[in-house]
C-alpha cells in the first residue's frame, strides 16, 4: 500500500516526526507551508506547496491522489484536505483519507458558527472513507465521535515531539525554585495572569519565574512586570532552550485555549512536573491521573498549586520521576509508530 502524508508546516516537531517515523516507514510526504513560527532545520529537497503556483499546487494534489492508496492530511480545514476529499467523493475508485487533528471537542459559542461547523464536519466525518487521527485519547477522539464518525475509523495518533532531545541523566533541581513558561506572549496564553499569581504568592520566597518566548504582549508585559524575580528571556531554540528546561523546577502552562501544547511533552521529557490549566489539551493524556503534575480549574487554583509544589519537595521529585517515566516508556515515537502501523493495517484490510 502506498501512503502519503501532508504536514502543515516544517516546525521542529513535524520535521522530526517526518524523519523519525515517515521516512523510516518509506512514507512520502510534503509540507503545505514553507515557514513556521517554531524553528526547524529542513532539507533542501523537501517539497513545500506554498512555493508552487496555483496550477502546480492543484497538479501536485491531483498526482498524489492518483498515485497513492492512503492519504494523510494534517488538519481538515485546509485546501489540500478539501480538494482531496472532493476528489475522493466524486471518484469511482475510492482512497482512504485520514485527517490528523489536535483539536479538542469545543462547542462554538456563536450558534451560526456552530451550525456551519456541524454541517461541514458531519459531511466529512460521516464519510466511510475518512479516518480520524486524534492527537489524544479523550476530548480529541470525542471531536470525531460528536460529528458522526464511526468508532472503527477513529485512531489515536499521539501529539509528539522527539523526547530524546530533552532527556538527561538525572534531574537536578536548582537551589532557587524556578518556574518556567515557554510559549508565545499573546492573550490566550494567559501569561499576565500567571505573573500576577506568581507575584501574589512568591514575592517573599526564594523563587523566580522565567519566561521564554516573544509575541504581541511582550513589551507590555516587560514594562509592567519585569523584575529580578520575573525574568524575560526572549526567543530560545535548540540547546539553549533545552538547557532552560533542564535547569527549571516546574513547568507552568496557563493557557485559556490550547488544542494540545507540545511544550508540555518537552517539559515532561526534561523531568519537569507540570501545572497546566484545564483548557490545555495535553492534560487529558499526560497529567490527569498520571501523578505528573496538576490541572488547575482557574488561575486562583493555579497559583495555589504552584505554592504546593514549592513547599513539597517530595511531591515535586515524585511528579518529576513519573513525568520522565511516562515519556520514556509510553508517550514516545514507539507509540506513534504502532498507532500509524495499526491504521495502515486496517486500511489494507478494508481494501
Helices and strands as residue ranges (DSSP letters): E 3-7, H 12-17, I 18-22, E 28-31, G 49-51, H 54-67, E 70-74, H 79-90, E 96-101, H 111-125, E 130-134, H 139-146, G 151-153, E 154-156, G 163-165, E 177-182, G 187-189, H 191-202, E 207-212, H 218-225, E 230-234, H 238-246, E 250-253, H 262-269, E 273-277, H 283-286, E 293-296, H 299-311, H 313-329, H 333-350
